[in-house]
Amino acid sequence: MPPQALAAVATLLSFAPHGNHVEFKLDRGSAELVWLTPSTFRFRRTLDGPLPAVKGEDRAPVLVRVEDTPDAVRLRSRFLDVSIRKHGLLVQVRRLDGTPLMADLSEPHPSGSGVVWERQAPAGVRFYGLGPRTDAAFDARGKSLQAEVPFLIATAGYGEYHPGAGMYRFDFRAGDRYEIRAPNIDYFFHFGPSIKQIFEEHKDIPGASPTWPASSDRFGSWDTLRGTLLRLVHGAMSAMTAPSLSLRPYDGMPPELVQRARQLGSLVDDVSPGPLGLSGFRKQLETFFATYAVEARDRGFPIWHPLPFQFPDDPDSSLHTDEFMLGDEMLIAPIVHSGGKRPVYLPPGVWTNLETNAVSPGRRSIEVETSALPVFARNGAIVPLDSAGGIALHYFPSLAAEFFLLENDPEDWTQVHAAPAADIMRLEIEAKKARDYQWVVHHIERPSEVGFEGRKFGEAASAAALMDRTWFYDAAQKNLQVRVRVAAGEDCIINLSF
């Protein structure tokens, strides 16, 4: 052990719990652990001198059992078993059933103006996050990364976030461990166990998700467009929920590049389109974006769901950083090179190409060629698309689906549901606002009757002739369209009989 590492080793002399705060008295330096929830704690330590003051937060009391053993102090919450070694203050975190989550392998020691220490990297665990980057795969194993945002997700079931200002480096080139170089020892530990639960635990950390620029390029090119896509997806995987993007660098570029930049940029909530304008598809997504803005606020989720975020049990999803889910419903695979073609990996499920209505099973790759933005809807989803006349509700059966439409009042939601039920299919709108709706039910046989409780809806001669309480069946596409004018407060139910 080098001299500087030996000098950093401290011994725990005593500890004192004060509510959610546990203070550790050391023979050198200082340390504390503060519980924020039963799934999240903050650990801070100095190698010499007192801890710097930080602003305290009012948190609900967390019930923690404390055990003083000869070798360690053990702290058990409702979900976690945290062990602090008395010699060296190594931190180990397990689930209550003993399953390992995170473990220090070495005592922190000074390195330059900061500190360095090692953590365990068990076989089979993948590591995501660490800010916007341009890697072709999500997993950080085998790489040494300077972290723009030091938020790391481990598929073992935890996330760690380092809030201090300064440069961080995470080195995963050793097979069984990773090294952290940081300005100080100060991190939040979030237990999930799912990635979505980790994000929910992380959302209330101060400064965790500021607005950030997805690109700083002065001139647009195919390379910068692909880099922007990858940075946006990796940023989303790092809980960076508020990206901004300007399309001005693409003004005056070749038409095909302008078209693809416009398609990509129109899917960023905070976009400055400049002369390029927004795509028609974006204009259909205003209601969709409003709904997911509330989810970002309340749950800490990005509207761009990286594939491992949405499909954590599919290992192949971690290999595709150039596509993403828009919310839970749509798979987006932007084309960011010339030629109009690209392979698209379809995750588990059944997928409908919104442009062609073609159906493809998941867990495989397909080739697409189109001038449009490739968009695929998941089986068991309702996709609301705005229009001048109201909202089209595209339902992709046969799994049940629902969607919540945000109205003017943040507490006011219109709920839409669809599901097979015995020999019928039931469509329902619990409306909080008067509006025209058009259900579009994909991939079904022609119904024998459309209506509710004895009232039969009339059949229109064409889609253009649809009026309130009428339906049209497109035999070529095998899609049913039903138009309804729904009053505020109305529960509009439609049964499709076969």
N, C-alpha and C positions, 0 to 999 in steps of 0.2 A: 504494500500500500504506500503510495507516495506521501511525503510529509504533509502536503496541504490537505490530503484526504484525512489523515490521522488527526490533524488539528481541528477538523470540523466535527468530530464525533463528540456528542454530548451525552450526558447521563440524566435521566429523569429522577429528580429528588423527591417531588411530591406533586399532587394535583388537587384542584379544588373546583368542583362543579358549582356553577351559579346559574340556575335555570337551564337555558339552552346553551350556555357558555361554559366550556371546560378550560380552565387555565392550568398550564403545566409549568412548574418551577424546575429549571435546569441548572446544572453546574456551569454552563456557559450558554449564552443566548437566551431566547424566549420562544414560547410556542403556545398556541391556543387552537381549540376546535369549537366551532359554533354550529349548532344544528339549526337549519332553516325549516326543514320539514322532516318527517321520518325517512325520506328518501334522499335528502340533500344536506350536506354539511360543507362548511368552509374550514380549511386547515391553513394556518399561517405559522411561519417559523423564521427566526433570524439565527444566524450562526454566532452572532456576537451582539450584545446590547438588547434593549427593549424593542418590542414590536411598535411600528409606527401606528398612530391612531387612525382608525377608520370610522366612518359614520355608521352608527348602529341602526338596525332595522327593527321595527315592532313586528314580532312574529308570534304566532300561537305557540304555547308551550308544547314541547316535544317530550313524550315520556321515554326516558332512557334509563336502562339498568346499567350500573357501573360495577365492575369487578376488578379488584386489585390483585393480580397474581405476581409471583416472584419475578417473572420475566417481562410482563406487559400490563398495561391498563386496557381493559376491554369495555367497550361501550356498545350496548345493544338497543337499537330502536325497534320499531314494529317490523322493519324490513331488513335492517343491516346489522352486521356484527363487525365493529371496527376495533382493531387491535393496534396499540401504540407501543412499540418495543421500548423498554426502559434504557437500553444501551443503543444509542444512535438514532432513536426516535423514528425507526422505520415504521411506515404505515401499511397495514394490510386490511383489506375490506373483503368480507364474505357475505353471502346471503345467510339467513338464519339457519338454513339447512346445511351449512358448511361449504357450499359451492363457492370456489374462489372467484373474485371479481377483479381486484386490483391489488398489487403488492409491490412495495419498494424492494429493490434488490441491493442497493448500496446507500450509504449515508451521503447526504448532499455535502459537497465540498466547494470551496471557492474556485472560480474559473474566470479570469479576466475581471470584468466588473459585475459578474453575476455568479450563479451557482450551477452545478451540474450534478445529476444523479440518474440512476437507472431504475426502470420498472420491468416487471415480468411481462412477457408477450407470449401467452400460451399458444400451443399449436392449434390451428383451426380458427383462431380469432382474427377477424379483419378489423382494420382501423381506418376510419373515414374522417373527413372534415379538414381542419387546419386552414380554412379560408379559401378564397377563390384562387384556383390554379388551372393549369391547362393540361393536366395528365389525362391519358386516354382511359384510365381505370381509376376506380375510387380508392382501392386499398392502398395504404401507404407503405405496406411491407416492402422491404428491399430498397427503400428510398430514404434520403436525408432531406428534410423539408424545412425551410425557413417559413414560419407560420405568420401569415398576415393577420389571421385571427386564431389565437391559441385555444380553439375549442375542438377537442378530440372525441370522436365517438368510437367505442369498442363494441363489437358484436357480442362480447361476453355479457353485455347488459348495462354498461355505464358510459357516462360522458364526464370529461374533466375540462374545466374552463379556467384559464389563468388570466385574471383581470388586470395585472400590472402592466404599465407602459414599458416599452422597450422591445428588444429583439429576442425572439424565441426560435429555437431549433429543435426539431424532433427527429431523431435518427433511428430508423428501423432496419438498418442493414445487418445487424446481428439477428440471428434466427430466433432466439428465445427471449429477447429483451429489447427494450427501447430506451434510448437516452434522451433526457430532457435538459436543454440548456436554457436557462431562464434568468431574468433580472433578479428574481427573488423566489422564495418558497411561499406561494400564496395561490391556492386553487380551490375551486368549488368542485365537489364530487356529486354527480347526479346518478342515482340508480333509476333504471327504467322499469322493468327490464327491456321493454320494446323501445325502438328508436323514437317513436312518436311520444312515448311517456317521458323519455329523456328530454325532448324538446319542451314538453309542458313544464317539467321541473326547472328548465333553464330560462324560461321566458321572463321571470320576474327579477333576474339578476341585473342590477343597474348597468347601463351602457353595453348590454350584451348584443344588441342588434341595431346599431345606428344606420342611417342612410349611407350607402356606399356606391361609388361609380363602378359600373361593370366594365367600362373601358375608358382609357385616357388617350386613345390613338387620335392623332390629328387628321390622318387620311385613311379612308376605308379601303380594304382589300379583302380578298377571300381569306387570307391568313388571319386578318384581324377579326373578321366575322366569325370564323371558327373559334378563335381564342375567346371572343366575347361569349359565345354559347357555352364553352367549357367553364369559363369563370363564373357564369351565372349559375350553372348546375352545381359546381363544387361549392359556390357560396351558399346556395340553398342547403346543401348537405352540412354546412357549418352553422346553420340556424341564422343566417344573414337574410332576414325576411324583407328588407327594404332596399333593393337595388334600384339604381337610376341609370338611364341610358339615353344618350343623345345620338340621333341618326344623322346629324349634320355632316360628319366626316364622309358619308356616302353620297352626299349631294353632288351631282355631276359625274358620278362614276358610271361604268357601263350598265345598260338597262337590266341585264340579268342579275348583276350584283345588287343593284338598287332594289329590285323586286324581292330578293331573298333577305336583304337587310330589313326591309319594311315588314316582311312576314315575321321575322324574329323579334324585332323591336316592338311590334304591336302587342306582343304577349308580355311585355314588361309593364307593370302597373304604372310606374313613374317614368314615362318615356317623353322625351322632347323630340317630336318627329320632324320639326323644321319643315322645309319644302316637300319632303317625301310624304307627309301626311300619314294617317293611320289606315290600316287595311280594313276592308269590309268585314272580315271575320272579327276583328277587335270590336267593331261597332255593334256586333251581335252579342258581345260578351259583357256588356256593362252590368247587367243584373248578376251574372255569374261572378264577376270580379267583386262586386259589392258584398256578396255573401261571403266570399273567401277572405275579404279584408277583415271581417269580424272574427273569423277563425284565426287569422294571424294575430289579432289583438288578444283574443281570449285564450288561445292555446299555444301560441308561439310557432305555428306552422307556416312555412313559406307557401305561397300559392303554387310555385313550381315544386312538385314532389319528385325528388330524385328516385330512380327506380329502387335502390336499396331501402329508402325511406318507406316506400309503398309496398314493396315485396321483399321483406327482410329474410324470408325463408327460401328465396330463389337465389342460389349463389351466382348464376349467370347474370343477374341484374347488376352486380357490382362491376361488370366489365363494360358497361355502356354509359358513358358520361355525355354523349351527344344527343340524348333524347331524355324525355322526362314526362311525368304526368302533370297535366294542368288540373289541379285539384285531385279529386278521387276518380273523376269520370273519364278524362280524355288523355290518351297517349299522344304526345307531340314529338315528331321527328324532323326538325328543321333541316333543310338542304343548305349546306354552307360551302358548296363548291360548284363549279360550273358543270353543266351537262344535264342537270335535272334528274339525276338518278341517285339512289342511295339504298344500302341495306337497312332494314328496320328490324330490331329485335322486339318480338311480341312477348311480354311477360305471361305468367300463368293466367288463364281465362280464355274467353272467346271475344274477338275484336271485330268491329265493323269499321271499314274505311268510310269516313263521312262523305268523301267525294264520289265514290263509286258504289257504295252500299254493299261491297263485297265483304264476306265473312271469312275470317281466318282463325284457326285455333292458335293458342299461345304456346310458349316454351319452344319457339323456333324463330328463325330469321327469314324474312321475305325481302324481295327486291321491289322497290317502288320507282316509278318514273312519272313525274307530274310537274307542271308549272305551278301548281297550288302548294300550299303548306300541307304536308302529310299529317292528318289527324285521324285517330282511331278511337272509337268509343268502346268502353268496356261493357260486356254483357252484365246486366243487372244494374244499369245506370239510367238516370234521367238527365239529359243535357238540355238546359234552357237556352234558347237563342232568341235574342231580341229582334224585333222588326218594327216597322212603322205602324203596323196594325195591331201589335200586341206581342205575345211571347209564344214561340213554338216550343213544345215540350217533347223532345225526342226520347222515346223509351225503347231500350234494347233488352227485350225479354230473352230467356224466360224466368230469370231470377227476379225476385222482388226488388224494388228500388224506391227511393224517396229523395226529395230535394227541398230545401228551405229557401224561399225567396225573400230577401230583405226588402221591406217596404220603407216608407219615409221615416217612421219611428223606429229607432234601433231595437226596441222591444217588440216590434210588430212584424210577424213573419207569416207569409202565405206558405202553407205546406202542400206539397204534391206527392202523391203516392201511386204506385202501380204494382200489381202482382197478379199472377195466376191464382185462381181459387176454384178448385174442382173443374167443372166443364166451362167456366167463364173466365174472363180476364177483367179485373176491376181497376178502373182509373178514377182517381179522386183528387179534387182540388179543394182545400180548406182555405177559402179566400179571405184576406183582410182588406182587399182593395178591388174595386170594380175594374175588370180588364177583359179583353178578348184573348182567348187561348186557342191554340191549335195543337192537339195531341197528334204526334206522328209515331205510330207503333210499328217498329221495323220487324221484318222477317216473320210474319204470321200468315196463316191461311185466311181466306175470305170469311168474315163472320156471317152467320145466318141472321143475326139481329144486333142492333146497337141501340141502347137506351137505358132506362132505369124505371123500375117499379111500374111496369105497364105502359110507360110512354116510349114509343118507338121513334127514333130519330130518322129523318128522311135521308135517302141516298141521293147525293148530288151527281150530276152528269160528268163533272170534271173537278179537279182541284180548284180551278179558278172560280167555279160556281158555288163553292162552299159558303154556307151561311150558318147562323146560330142554330145549334142542335141538328146539324146535318153531317154526313160522313161520305167519304170517297175511298174506294179501294183501288190501289195501283197494282194491277196484277203482274206487270212486268217486274216491279221492284219488290212485290209482296209486302207493301207498306200500307197501313190504314191511316187515314187522316180524319180527325173529328174536330169540328170547330164548335166552341161554346163561348157565349158571353156570360161571364160570372159576376154576380153582384157582390159588393162588400158584405162580409159576414155569411155568405152562402157556402154550404158544403155541397159541391157539385160532384155527384157520383155517376159514372158511366160504366155499364156492364157490357162486355162484348161476349156474345153467345156464339158457340160453334156447333 
